[in-house]
Amino acid sequence: MEGDSVTLNTVNEIREDDDDILWKFGAENSLIAKIKKQQQIFSTFDVPDGRFRDRLKLDNQTGSLTITNITTQHAGDYQLEISGAKKSSKTFSVSVYAPLLTPYIIRDSSQNHSSSSQQNCSLVCSVVNVGHVTLSWYKGNSLLSSISVSDLSISLSLPLEVEYQEKNSYSCVINNPISNQTTHLNISQLCQIHSAAVVMCCICRKCRKTGQKCNY
């Protein structure tokens, strides 16, 4: 999660005086940390765009690398190279997720003119500025529908139709691999029969006042 600290551990502790460690990041293999035991060098390095500034910490005993206050900019592959008496390498793939916003549910007024509008209430659950998430509708514990996205900073919407004054429990859930947020549907609040009648009145003739009885 963004804001956390992540430690990438070496394969084994450095036990030989001539063991050297290099940490590299990304497809360009940018050097971000170096340990040379014999020369007593323990250094971290930033990359040109400054994303690692004041965020890297080396463990001088194990060679492990910690990234503090991590953001989505730090997602990617990290290459560990150990040379000396024993040579080894290891790649870490790091995924970083932004905190999830709570999804919101509104009535879909664009569907009120449909033939089913007198029996069903059209709803839509939405989230904004999300990435690498799944948005789902549940009826009780049963999955009704879902939509997933792998892009960053995108808006998602998922429709649902329910019957007026239905007593079933519905919820809209957004989740990624490490967290989730849930909004429960209040049918009695969002799906009121008289609200649909007022909208139909507006379609058939000019509405003079919201909530006024319709004369077709």
ROLOLO-903943 format. One record per residue (C-alpha): residue number from 0; x, y, z; residue in three letters. Coordinates in pm, whole numbers, plus 32768, in hexadecimal, padded with zeros to 4 digits. Example, Ala and Ser with C-alpha at 12.3 -4.5 7.8 and 13.67 -1.06 7.14 Angstrom:
<rec><num>0</num><xx>84CE</xx><yy>7E3E</yy><zz>830C</zz><residu>Ala</residu></rec>
<rec><num>1</num><xx>8557</xx><yy>7F96</yy><zz>82CA</zz><residu>Ser</residu></rec>
//
This chain:
<rec><num>0</num><xx>8000</xx><yy>8000</yy><zz>8000</zz><residu>Met</residu></rec>
<rec><num>1</num><xx>8076</xx><yy>8161</yy><zz>7FB8</zz><residu>Glu</residu></rec>
<rec><num>2</num><xx>8123</xx><yy>81F7</yy><zz>80E7</zz><residu>Gly</residu></rec>
<rec><num>3</num><xx>81A4</xx><yy>80A9</yy><zz>816B</zz><residu>Asp</residu></rec>
<rec><num>4</num><xx>830F</xx><yy>8041</yy><zz>818F</zz><residu>Ser</residu></rec>
<rec><num>5</num><xx>8382</xx><yy>7F10</yy><zz>80CB</zz><residu>Val</residu></rec>
<rec><num>6</num><xx>84BE</xx><yy>7E48</yy><zz>8112</zz><residu>Thr</residu></rec>
<rec><num>7</num><xx>8561</xx><yy>7D75</yy><zz>8002</zz><residu>Leu</residu></rec>
<rec><num>8</num><xx>8630</xx><yy>7C6B</yy><zz>80AE</zz><residu>Asn</residu></rec>
<rec><num>9</num><xx>8775</xx><yy>7BD9</yy><zz>802A</zz><residu>Thr</residu></rec>
<rec><num>10</num><xx>8792</xx><yy>7A63</yy><zz>7FF0</zz><residu>Val</residu></rec>
<rec><num>11</num><xx>8880</xx><yy>7A3B</yy><zz>8117</zz><residu>Asn</residu></rec>
<rec><num>12</num><xx>8939</xx><yy>7B1B</yy><zz>8207</zz><residu>Glu</residu></rec>
<rec><num>13</num><xx>8A86</xx><yy>7BA0</yy><zz>8192</zz><residu>Ile</residu></rec>
<rec><num>14</num><xx>8B84</xx><yy>7ABB</yy><zz>8235</zz><residu>Arg</residu></rec>
<rec><num>15</num><xx>8CB7</xx><yy>7AF8</yy><zz>8160</zz><residu>Glu</residu></rec>
<rec><num>16</num><xx>8D8B</xx><yy>7C32</yy><zz>816E</zz><residu>Asp</residu></rec>
<rec><num>17</num><xx>8DA1</xx><yy>7C3B</yy><zz>7FF4</zz><residu>Asp</residu></rec>
<rec><num>18</num><xx>8C2B</xx><yy>7C21</yy><zz>7FB7</zz><residu>Asp</residu></rec>
<rec><num>19</num><xx>8BA8</xx><yy>7D43</yy><zz>7EE8</zz><residu>Asp</residu></rec>
<rec><num>20</num><xx>8A37</xx><yy>7D97</yy><zz>7EB3</zz><residu>Ile</residu></rec>
<rec><num>21</num><xx>898F</xx><yy>7E60</yy><zz>7DA3</zz><residu>Leu</residu></rec>
<rec><num>22</num><xx>881E</xx><yy>7EC0</yy><zz>7D9E</zz><residu>Trp</residu></rec>
<rec><num>23</num><xx>878D</xx><yy>7F2A</yy><zz>7C4C</zz><residu>Lys</residu></rec>
<rec><num>24</num><xx>8635</xx><yy>7FA4</yy><zz>7BE8</zz><residu>Phe</residu></rec>
<rec><num>25</num><xx>855C</xx><yy>7F93</yy><zz>7AB2</zz><residu>Gly</residu></rec>
<rec><num>26</num><xx>8594</xx><yy>7F2E</yy><zz>794B</zz><residu>Ala</residu></rec>
<rec><num>27</num><xx>86BD</xx><yy>801C</yy><zz>7937</zz><residu>Glu</residu></rec>
<rec><num>28</num><xx>8766</xx><yy>7F6A</yy><zz>7A5D</zz><residu>Asn</residu></rec>
<rec><num>29</num><xx>87A6</xx><yy>80B8</yy><zz>7B09</zz><residu>Ser</residu></rec>
<rec><num>30</num><xx>8896</xx><yy>8090</yy><zz>7C2D</zz><residu>Leu</residu></rec>
<rec><num>31</num><xx>87E7</xx><yy>80F7</yy><zz>7D70</zz><residu>Ile</residu></rec>
<rec><num>32</num><xx>88C2</xx><yy>8059</yy><zz>7E81</zz><residu>Ala</residu></rec>
<rec><num>33</num><xx>8A21</xx><yy>7FCC</yy><zz>7EA6</zz><residu>Lys</residu></rec>
<rec><num>34</num><xx>8AE3</xx><yy>7F17</yy><zz>7FB8</zz><residu>Ile</residu></rec>
<rec><num>35</num><xx>8C59</xx><yy>7ED3</yy><zz>7FA5</zz><residu>Lys</residu></rec>
<rec><num>36</num><xx>8CC2</xx><yy>7E2E</yy><zz>80E8</zz><residu>Lys</residu></rec>
<rec><num>37</num><xx>8E3A</xx><yy>7E4C</yy><zz>80C0</zz><residu>Gln</residu></rec>
<rec><num>38</num><xx>8E2B</xx><yy>7FBF</yy><zz>8074</zz><residu>Gln</residu></rec>
<rec><num>39</num><xx>8D1A</xx><yy>7FF7</yy><zz>817A</zz><residu>Gln</residu></rec>
<rec><num>40</num><xx>8C39</xx><yy>8095</yy><zz>8075</zz><residu>Ile</residu></rec>
<rec><num>41</num><xx>8AC4</xx><yy>8095</yy><zz>80BD</zz><residu>Phe</residu></rec>
<rec><num>42</num><xx>8A16</xx><yy>8180</yy><zz>7FC9</zz><residu>Ser</residu></rec>
<rec><num>43</num><xx>88BD</xx><yy>81C4</yy><zz>7F3B</zz><residu>Thr</residu></rec>
<rec><num>44</num><xx>8874</xx><yy>8281</yy><zz>7DFA</zz><residu>Phe</residu></rec>
<rec><num>45</num><xx>874D</xx><yy>833A</yy><zz>7D69</zz><residu>Asp</residu></rec>
<rec><num>46</num><xx>86D7</xx><yy>831C</yy><zz>7C00</zz><residu>Val</residu></rec>
<rec><num>47</num><xx>86BB</xx><yy>8449</yy><zz>7B13</zz><residu>Pro</residu></rec>
<rec><num>48</num><xx>854A</xx><yy>8489</yy><zz>7B5D</zz><residu>Asp</residu></rec>
<rec><num>49</num><xx>8589</xx><yy>8498</yy><zz>7CD6</zz><residu>Gly</residu></rec>
<rec><num>50</num><xx>8491</xx><yy>838B</yy><zz>7D3C</zz><residu>Arg</residu></rec>
<rec><num>51</num><xx>857E</xx><yy>82EB</yy><zz>7E3B</zz><residu>Phe</residu></rec>
<rec><num>52</num><xx>85F3</xx><yy>842A</yy><zz>7EE4</zz><residu>Arg</residu></rec>
<rec><num>53</num><xx>860D</xx><yy>83F3</yy><zz>805F</zz><residu>Asp</residu></rec>
<rec><num>54</num><xx>8551</xx><yy>82AA</yy><zz>8041</zz><residu>Arg</residu></rec>
<rec><num>55</num><xx>8663</xx><yy>819E</yy><zz>8036</zz><residu>Leu</residu></rec>
<rec><num>56</num><xx>8703</xx><yy>80F8</yy><zz>8164</zz><residu>Lys</residu></rec>
<rec><num>57</num><xx>880E</xx><yy>7FE5</yy><zz>8160</zz><residu>Leu</residu></rec>
<rec><num>58</num><xx>8847</xx><yy>7EE1</yy><zz>826D</zz><residu>Asp</residu></rec>
<rec><num>59</num><xx>89C2</xx><yy>7ED4</yy><zz>828C</zz><residu>Asn</residu></rec>
<rec><num>60</num><xx>89BC</xx><yy>7D76</yy><zz>831F</zz><residu>Gln</residu></rec>
<rec><num>61</num><xx>88CE</xx><yy>7CC2</yy><zz>8233</zz><residu>Thr</residu></rec>
<rec><num>62</num><xx>88D2</xx><yy>7DA4</yy><zz>8103</zz><residu>Gly</residu></rec>
<rec><num>63</num><xx>8756</xx><yy>7DBA</yy><zz>8105</zz><residu>Ser</residu></rec>
<rec><num>64</num><xx>86BC</xx><yy>7EEF</yy><zz>8066</zz><residu>Leu</residu></rec>
<rec><num>65</num><xx>8594</xx><yy>7FAB</yy><zz>80FB</zz><residu>Thr</residu></rec>
<rec><num>66</num><xx>84BB</xx><yy>809E</yy><zz>8037</zz><residu>Ile</residu></rec>
<rec><num>67</num><xx>8400</xx><yy>818C</yy><zz>811D</zz><residu>Thr</residu></rec>
<rec><num>68</num><xx>82BE</xx><yy>824B</yy><zz>80D5</zz><residu>Asn</residu></rec>
<rec><num>69</num><xx>8292</xx><yy>8183</yy><zz>7F97</zz><residu>Ile</residu></rec>
<rec><num>70</num><xx>81B9</xx><yy>8201</yy><zz>7E77</zz><residu>Thr</residu></rec>
<rec><num>71</num><xx>813B</xx><yy>8170</yy><zz>7D30</zz><residu>Thr</residu></rec>
<rec><num>72</num><xx>8272</xx><yy>8209</yy><zz>7C8B</zz><residu>Gln</residu></rec>
<rec><num>73</num><xx>8342</xx><yy>8103</yy><zz>7D40</zz><residu>His</residu></rec>
<rec><num>74</num><xx>828A</xx><yy>7FDA</yy><zz>7CAD</zz><residu>Ala</residu></rec>
<rec><num>75</num><xx>835D</xx><yy>7EFE</yy><zz>7BCA</zz><residu>Gly</residu></rec>
<rec><num>76</num><xx>847D</xx><yy>7E07</yy><zz>7BCD</zz><residu>Asp</residu></rec>
<rec><num>77</num><xx>85A5</xx><yy>7E1F</yy><zz>7CBA</zz><residu>Tyr</residu></rec>
<rec><num>78</num><xx>86DF</xx><yy>7D5A</yy><zz>7C66</zz><residu>Gln</residu></rec>
<rec><num>79</num><xx>87C8</xx><yy>7CE2</yy><zz>7D7A</zz><residu>Leu</residu></rec>
<rec><num>80</num><xx>8929</xx><yy>7C7A</yy><zz>7D17</zz><residu>Glu</residu></rec>
<rec><num>81</num><xx>8A20</xx><yy>7BE3</yy><zz>7E11</zz><residu>Ile</residu></rec>
<rec><num>82</num><xx>8B87</xx><yy>7BA6</yy><zz>7DA7</zz><residu>Ser</residu></rec>
<rec><num>83</num><xx>8CB8</xx><yy>7B2B</yy><zz>7E63</zz><residu>Gly</residu></rec>
<rec><num>84</num><xx>8D01</xx><yy>79D0</yy><zz>7EEA</zz><residu>Ala</residu></rec>
<rec><num>85</num><xx>8BA1</xx><yy>796F</yy><zz>7E80</zz><residu>Lys</residu></rec>
<rec><num>86</num><xx>8AE0</xx><yy>7A0A</yy><zz>7D63</zz><residu>Lys</residu></rec>
<rec><num>87</num><xx>8967</xx><yy>7A1D</yy><zz>7D5D</zz><residu>Ser</residu></rec>
<rec><num>88</num><xx>884D</xx><yy>7AF4</yy><zz>7CDF</zz><residu>Ser</residu></rec>
<rec><num>89</num><xx>86DE</xx><yy>7B21</yy><zz>7D21</zz><residu>Lys</residu></rec>
<rec><num>90</num><xx>85C4</xx><yy>7BF1</yy><zz>7C8C</zz><residu>Thr</residu></rec>
<rec><num>91</num><xx>84AD</xx><yy>7C8A</yy><zz>7D5E</zz><residu>Phe</residu></rec>
<rec><num>92</num><xx>836B</xx><yy>7CFA</yy><zz>7CB6</zz><residu>Ser</residu></rec>
<rec><num>93</num><xx>82C3</xx><yy>7E0A</yy><zz>7D83</zz><residu>Val</residu></rec>
<rec><num>94</num><xx>8159</xx><yy>7E76</yy><zz>7D54</zz><residu>Ser</residu></rec>
<rec><num>95</num><xx>80D8</xx><yy>7FAE</yy><zz>7E06</zz><residu>Val</residu></rec>
<rec><num>96</num><xx>7F67</xx><yy>7FFD</yy><zz>7E35</zz><residu>Tyr</residu></rec>
<rec><num>97</num><xx>7EC6</xx><yy>814C</yy><zz>7E84</zz><residu>Ala</residu></rec>
<rec><num>98</num><xx>7DCA</xx><yy>815B</yy><zz>7FA5</zz><residu>Pro</residu></rec>
<rec><num>99</num><xx>7C6F</xx><yy>8100</yy><zz>7F2B</zz><residu>Leu</residu></rec>
<rec><num>100</num><xx>7B56</xx><yy>81FE</yy><zz>7F2C</zz><residu>Leu</residu></rec>
<rec><num>101</num><xx>79FE</xx><yy>818B</yy><zz>7F9D</zz><residu>Thr</residu></rec>
<rec><num>102</num><xx>7919</xx><yy>8148</yy><zz>7E71</zz><residu>Pro</residu></rec>
<rec><num>103</num><xx>77DA</xx><yy>8216</yy><zz>7E5A</zz><residu>Tyr</residu></rec>
<rec><num>104</num><xx>7682</xx><yy>81AA</yy><zz>7DE1</zz><residu>Ile</residu></rec>
<rec><num>105</num><xx>758D</xx><yy>828E</yy><zz>7D2E</zz><residu>Ile</residu></rec>
<rec><num>106</num><xx>744B</xx><yy>8262</yy><zz>7C74</zz><residu>Arg</residu></rec>
<rec><num>107</num><xx>7478</xx><yy>8252</yy><zz>7AFC</zz><residu>Asp</residu></rec>
<rec><num>108</num><xx>737C</xx><yy>8353</yy><zz>7A85</zz><residu>Ser</residu></rec>
<rec><num>109</num><xx>73D2</xx><yy>8310</yy><zz>7919</zz><residu>Ser</residu></rec>
<rec><num>110</num><xx>731E</xx><yy>81C1</yy><zz>7934</zz><residu>Gln</residu></rec>
<rec><num>111</num><xx>71D9</xx><yy>8243</yy><zz>79C8</zz><residu>Asn</residu></rec>
<rec><num>112</num><xx>7130</xx><yy>825D</yy><zz>7875</zz><residu>His</residu></rec>
<rec><num>113</num><xx>7160</xx><yy>80E9</yy><zz>7828</zz><residu>Ser</residu></rec>
<rec><num>114</num><xx>703A</xx><yy>7FF7</yy><zz>7819</zz><residu>Ser</residu></rec>
<rec><num>115</num><xx>70AE</xx><yy>7F4D</yy><zz>7958</zz><residu>Ser</residu></rec>
<rec><num>116</num><xx>70C5</xx><yy>8091</yy><zz>7A1F</zz><residu>Ser</residu></rec>
<rec><num>117</num><xx>6F75</xx><yy>8058</yy><zz>7AC7</zz><residu>Gln</residu></rec>
<rec><num>118</num><xx>6FE6</xx><yy>7F09</yy><zz>7B54</zz><residu>Gln</residu></rec>
<rec><num>119</num><xx>715D</xx><yy>7F38</yy><zz>7B7E</zz><residu>Asn</residu></rec>
<rec><num>120</num><xx>7245</xx><yy>8039</yy><zz>7C11</zz><residu>Cys</residu></rec>
<rec><num>121</num><xx>7381</xx><yy>807E</yy><zz>7B47</zz><residu>Ser</residu></rec>
<rec><num>122</num><xx>74BC</xx><yy>80C2</yy><zz>7C11</zz><residu>Leu</residu></rec>
<rec><num>123</num><xx>762B</xx><yy>80F6</yy><zz>7BC8</zz><residu>Val</residu></rec>
<rec><num>124</num><xx>7757</xx><yy>80C7</yy><zz>7CAC</zz><residu>Cys</residu></rec>
<rec><num>125</num><xx>7889</xx><yy>8199</yy><zz>7C5A</zz><residu>Ser</residu></rec>
<rec><num>126</num><xx>79EC</xx><yy>81E1</yy><zz>7CCA</zz><residu>Val</residu></rec>
<rec><num>127</num><xx>7ADF</xx><yy>82E7</yy><zz>7C46</zz><residu>Val</residu></rec>
<rec><num>128</num><xx>7C57</xx><yy>82FB</yy><zz>7C18</zz><residu>Asn</residu></rec>
<rec><num>129</num><xx>7CA3</xx><yy>818D</yy><zz>7C55</zz><residu>Val</residu></rec>
<rec><num>130</num><xx>7D89</xx><yy>808C</yy><zz>7BB9</zz><residu>Gly</residu></rec>
<rec><num>131</num><xx>7DC8</xx><yy>7F15</yy><zz>7BD2</zz><residu>His</residu></rec>
<rec><num>132</num><xx>7C77</xx><yy>7ED8</yy><zz>7C77</zz><residu>Val</residu></rec>
<rec><num>133</num><xx>7B36</xx><yy>7E10</yy><zz>7C51</zz><residu>Thr</residu></rec>
<rec><num>134</num><xx>79DE</xx><yy>7EAA</yy><zz>7C86</zz><residu>Leu</residu></rec>
<rec><num>135</num><xx>78C7</xx><yy>7DB4</yy><zz>7CDA</zz><residu>Ser</residu></rec>
<rec><num>136</num><xx>7756</xx><yy>7D9E</yy><zz>7D32</zz><residu>Trp</residu></rec>
<rec><num>137</num><xx>76EF</xx><yy>7C9A</yy><zz>7E35</zz><residu>Tyr</residu></rec>
<rec><num>138</num><xx>7596</xx><yy>7C1A</yy><zz>7E95</zz><residu>Lys</residu></rec>
<rec><num>139</num><xx>75D4</xx><yy>7B9D</yy><zz>7FF3</zz><residu>Gly</residu></rec>
<rec><num>140</num><xx>7713</xx><yy>7AD3</yy><zz>7FCB</zz><residu>Asn</residu></rec>
<rec><num>141</num><xx>76D4</xx><yy>7A7D</yy><zz>7E5D</zz><residu>Ser</residu></rec>
<rec><num>142</num><xx>7792</xx><yy>7B33</yy><zz>7D4B</zz><residu>Leu</residu></rec>
<rec><num>143</num><xx>76A8</xx><yy>7BD0</yy><zz>7C4B</zz><residu>Leu</residu></rec>
<rec><num>144</num><xx>7798</xx><yy>7C8A</yy><zz>7B66</zz><residu>Ser</residu></rec>
<rec><num>145</num><xx>78F4</xx><yy>7D1E</yy><zz>7B63</zz><residu>Ser</residu></rec>
<rec><num>146</num><xx>79E3</xx><yy>7DED</yy><zz>7A93</zz><residu>Ile</residu></rec>
<rec><num>147</num><xx>7B5E</xx><yy>7DFF</yy><zz>7AB0</zz><residu>Ser</residu></rec>
<rec><num>148</num><xx>7C60</xx><yy>7EFC</yy><zz>7A3D</zz><residu>Val</residu></rec>
<rec><num>149</num><xx>7DDB</xx><yy>7EF5</yy><zz>7A32</zz><residu>Ser</residu></rec>
<rec><num>150</num><xx>7E12</xx><yy>805F</yy><zz>79C8</zz><residu>Asp</residu></rec>
<rec><num>151</num><xx>7E5D</xx><yy>8178</yy><zz>7ABB</zz><residu>Leu</residu></rec>
<rec><num>152</num><xx>7D7D</xx><yy>82A1</yy><zz>7B10</zz><residu>Ser</residu></rec>
<rec><num>153</num><xx>7C43</xx><yy>822A</yy><zz>7A63</zz><residu>Ile</residu></rec>
<rec><num>154</num><xx>7AD2</xx><yy>8241</yy><zz>7AC4</zz><residu>Ser</residu></rec>
<rec><num>155</num><xx>79F7</xx><yy>8109</yy><zz>7AD9</zz><residu>Leu</residu></rec>
<rec><num>156</num><xx>787E</xx><yy>80E0</yy><zz>7ADB</zz><residu>Ser</residu></rec>
<rec><num>157</num><xx>77A9</xx><yy>7FA7</yy><zz>7AFD</zz><residu>Leu</residu></rec>
<rec><num>158</num><xx>762C</xx><yy>7FA6</yy><zz>7ACE</zz><residu>Pro</residu></rec>
<rec><num>159</num><xx>7528</xx><yy>7EDE</yy><zz>7B8F</zz><residu>Leu</residu></rec>
<rec><num>160</num><xx>73AD</xx><yy>7EBC</yy><zz>7B7E</zz><residu>Glu</residu></rec>
<rec><num>161</num><xx>72DF</xx><yy>7E5E</yy><zz>7CAF</zz><residu>Val</residu></rec>
<rec><num>162</num><xx>716B</xx><yy>7E4E</yy><zz>7CF0</zz><residu>Glu</residu></rec>
<rec><num>163</num><xx>70C5</xx><yy>7F65</yy><zz>7DB2</zz><residu>Tyr</residu></rec>
<rec><num>164</num><xx>70A8</xx><yy>7F20</yy><zz>7F28</zz><residu>Gln</residu></rec>
<rec><num>165</num><xx>7178</xx><yy>7DE4</yy><zz>7F03</zz><residu>Glu</residu></rec>
<rec><num>166</num><xx>71F2</xx><yy>7D54</yy><zz>804D</zz><residu>Lys</residu></rec>
<rec><num>167</num><xx>7332</xx><yy>7CAD</yy><zz>7FD1</zz><residu>Asn</residu></rec>
<rec><num>168</num><xx>7484</xx><yy>7D2E</yy><zz>8043</zz><residu>Ser</residu></rec>
<rec><num>169</num><xx>7565</xx><yy>7DC5</yy><zz>7F36</zz><residu>Tyr</residu></rec>
<rec><num>170</num><xx>76C4</xx><yy>7E51</yy><zz>7F51</zz><residu>Ser</residu></rec>
<rec><num>171</num><xx>77C5</xx><yy>7EEA</yy><zz>7E69</zz><residu>Cys</residu></rec>
<rec><num>172</num><xx>792F</xx><yy>7E84</yy><zz>7EAB</zz><residu>Val</residu></rec>
<rec><num>173</num><xx>7A77</xx><yy>7F08</yy><zz>7E23</zz><residu>Ile</residu></rec>
<rec><num>174</num><xx>7BAF</xx><yy>7E3D</yy><zz>7E64</zz><residu>Asn</residu></rec>
<rec><num>175</num><xx>7D18</xx><yy>7E08</yy><zz>7E03</zz><residu>Asn</residu></rec>
<rec><num>176</num><xx>7DFD</xx><yy>7CED</yy><zz>7E78</zz><residu>Pro</residu></rec>
<rec><num>177</num><xx>7E39</xx><yy>7D89</yy><zz>7FCF</zz><residu>Ile</residu></rec>
<rec><num>178</num><xx>7D01</xx><yy>7E4E</yy><zz>8032</zz><residu>Ser</residu></rec>
<rec><num>179</num><xx>7B92</xx><yy>7E90</yy><zz>7FED</zz><residu>Asn</residu></rec>
<rec><num>180</num><xx>7A7E</xx><yy>7F8E</yy><zz>802A</zz><residu>Gln</residu></rec>
<rec><num>181</num><xx>7907</xx><yy>7F46</yy><zz>803A</zz><residu>Thr</residu></rec>
<rec><num>182</num><xx>77CF</xx><yy>801B</yy><zz>8015</zz><residu>Thr</residu></rec>
<rec><num>183</num><xx>767F</xx><yy>7F80</yy><zz>8073</zz><residu>His</residu></rec>
<rec><num>184</num><xx>754D</xx><yy>7FD6</yy><zz>7FA5</zz><residu>Leu</residu></rec>
<rec><num>185</num><xx>7429</xx><yy>807E</yy><zz>8056</zz><residu>Asn</residu></rec>
<rec><num>186</num><xx>730C</xx><yy>8025</yy><zz>7F6A</zz><residu>Ile</residu></rec>
<rec><num>187</num><xx>7200</xx><yy>80E1</yy><zz>802B</zz><residu>Ser</residu></rec>
<rec><num>188</num><xx>72CD</xx><yy>8220</yy><zz>8017</zz><residu>Gln</residu></rec>
<rec><num>189</num><xx>7337</xx><yy>8215</yy><zz>7EA9</zz><residu>Leu</residu></rec>
<rec><num>190</num><xx>7212</xx><yy>815A</yy><zz>7E0F</zz><residu>Cys</residu></rec>
<rec><num>191</num><xx>70CF</xx><yy>820F</yy><zz>7E62</zz><residu>Gln</residu></rec>
<rec><num>192</num><xx>6FA5</xx><yy>81C9</yy><zz>7D82</zz><residu>Ile</residu></rec>
<rec><num>193</num><xx>6F24</xx><yy>832F</yy><zz>7D8D</zz><residu>His</residu></rec>
<rec><num>194</num><xx>7073</xx><yy>83A9</yy><zz>7D0C</zz><residu>Ser</residu></rec>
<rec><num>195</num><xx>7045</xx><yy>82DD</yy><zz>7BD0</zz><residu>Ala</residu></rec>
<rec><num>196</num><xx>6EE3</xx><yy>8365</yy><zz>7BA3</zz><residu>Ala</residu></rec>
<rec><num>197</num><xx>6F5F</xx><yy>84CA</yy><zz>7BB4</zz><residu>Val</residu></rec>
<rec><num>198</num><xx>7062</xx><yy>8486</yy><zz>7AA8</zz><residu>Val</residu></rec>
<rec><num>199</num><xx>6F5A</xx><yy>83EA</yy><zz>79C6</zz><residu>Met</residu></rec>
<rec><num>200</num><xx>6E85</xx><yy>851F</yy><zz>79F8</zz><residu>Cys</residu></rec>
<rec><num>201</num><xx>6FA8</xx><yy>85F5</yy><zz>7983</zz><residu>Cys</residu></rec>
<rec><num>202</num><xx>6FC4</xx><yy>8525</yy><zz>7849</zz><residu>Ile</residu></rec>
<rec><num>203</num><xx>6E50</xx><yy>8529</yy><zz>77F3</zz><residu>Cys</residu></rec>
<rec><num>204</num><xx>6E0C</xx><yy>8694</yy><zz>7841</zz><residu>Arg</residu></rec>
<rec><num>205</num><xx>6EB5</xx><yy>87C2</yy><zz>78DA</zz><residu>Lys</residu></rec>
<rec><num>206</num><xx>6EF3</xx><yy>8798</yy><zz>7A4D</zz><residu>Cys</residu></rec>
<rec><num>207</num><xx>6E82</xx><yy>88C3</yy><zz>7B0F</zz><residu>Arg</residu></rec>
<rec><num>208</num><xx>6EFF</xx><yy>884F</yy><zz>7C63</zz><residu>Lys</residu></rec>
<rec><num>209</num><xx>6FCC</xx><yy>8725</yy><zz>7CDA</zz><residu>Thr</residu></rec>
<rec><num>210</num><xx>6EEE</xx><yy>862D</yy><zz>7D8C</zz><residu>Gly</residu></rec>
<rec><num>211</num><xx>6DAD</xx><yy>86B5</yy><zz>7CF5</zz><residu>Gln</residu></rec>
<rec><num>212</num><xx>6CAD</xx><yy>85B0</yy><zz>7C92</zz><residu>Lys</residu></rec>
<rec><num>213</num><xx>6CBF</xx><yy>8558</yy><zz>7B22</zz><residu>Cys</residu></rec>
<rec><num>214</num><xx>6B91</xx><yy>857E</yy><zz>7A3E</zz><residu>Asn</residu></rec>
<rec><num>215</num><xx>6BDB</xx><yy>84C0</yy><zz>7900</zz><residu>Tyr</residu></rec>
//
